[in-house]
Amino acid sequence: MRIKRSLEAIFAQWGEFQKISGVCHVENDRDYDKVVGLTDALVDTGAMEPRHPQHSLYMVLADLIYAYDQQHYPQAKIHGTDLLRFLMEQHGLRQSQLPEIGTQSVVSEILAGKRELTTNHIRALSKRFALSPAAFF
């Protein structure tokens, strides 16, 4: 009974909420652009912070965007070594500037495919570049 009353209240307000907010199921690029615009506006107000009053709304919209992106723009698998090369290029780093991995010769062997990144390498690189360790797998 309680759920039914809650649904009735939601149904009574849903159309107006969608009209005002632009929040909707993301079925196409137009819907996507609306939701991204709203999400960007929420970011500008600080809603990414967990204590922000609209953080939950921000997270719901981020989930909608993520789901649409995964379905329409799937990412190719990237090998950890390729990510390391990309990070080095983006940050203008030489092989000798990665103490997280070790000496220049160790970095060279990893980039040449002669050695693999270890768990400790990945943990340290993830921390340095603020990435999830999963990005390297």
Helices and strands as residue ranges (DSSP letters): H 2-21, H 29-44, H 55-72, H 80-91, G 95-97, H 104-111, H 119-129, G 133-136
